[in-house]
């Protein structure tokens, strides 16, 4: 009978994708091969890179309900005669991924990256970072320990003396000895986590404005609503489809919407809101009415206002905000363009964009450029993530869009929205 992992299909696919589209092969399962460090070593030593996973609180009545694991580059550690804290100055540790799945949300994975060295002795496997123990597994006792800082990062909570119900070790196939490639994945994960922290802790420079409002403007079908869904998905830890999306020749979005963004992991709202509207169209009477834009910028248009392509909002509207405060106005405009069709924009559409940009600048509003539907974002995830000055597939489109709207390259962002995916990209 084949030995089967307790990872769900979604969890395994997320993990394989995080490690660079690798494949996982189960080497050891404590409930089948005995919960013993010697049996673990027998199955896993000299097998190349491995992932060790423990399952905690499988009972539906348990408060400890998560999956915890670590990916280790290089061979699984062999047993030593004594277990001493390693001297970080004597040996260069390898980058390791620590990750957790919350059992009540099988698609959400939280990750952390540490430079660690792993040793096995006295019946346990212990991971050290900078000479300090951060993670250990004791198969003979089905026990484990996690450093407080790592627990907080991974969002896991358990009582002292908690046991795990299962331990599994996988061989990771598809990595080999390309340490540079792993460093790129490590860098991507660190950079992603750093960006999320910066977004969550951002504070507007004006005390009486607690949230920045960002207006998305772009042609019909450019990906404005998909971008909003993508941002919400990242902070929710699962795919969400709150904003209506589609590919009709006329705009799918019919209302002006102001979307708050909640960080599910920390249980609080982020200091910015994304504002969605109808897509722009070159024909008059189709798409967002140009006369609505000044009212949106000034903060006069209420949330859920029903947009009319041929009739702008007026001060006589019952919900018109006649005296909006600074917190109600738009603080940043993000122009959204399909990177694959920038050169196909008609002269009428280009003129319309330039008119809008002139209006936006008259309000002294900040501007950025979002180029969506990029299918090879890997080109931009090299080195220090600012690979805009080197030859790449989309360089000419980036330059053309920047020139058209007179927006600097450093305010231009290339993105790939979640559209038809069923799970989040963990990196």
Secondary structure by P-SEA (a helix, b strand, c coil): cbbbbcccaaaaaaaaaaacbbbbbbccccccccccaaaaaaacccccbbbbbbbcccccccccccccccccccccccccccccccccccccccbbbbbccccccccccccccccccccccccbbbbbcccccccccccccccccccaaaaaaacccccccccccbbbbbbbcccccaaaaaaaaaaaaaaaaaaaaaaaacccccccccbbbbbbbbcccccaaaaaaaaaaaaacccccccccccccccccccbbbbbbbcccccccccbbbbbcbbbbccccccccccaaaaaaacccccccccccccccccccccccccccccccccbbbbbbcccccccccaaaaaaaaaaaaaaaaabbbbbbbbcccccccccccccccccccccccaaaaaaaaaaaccccccbbbbbccccccccccc
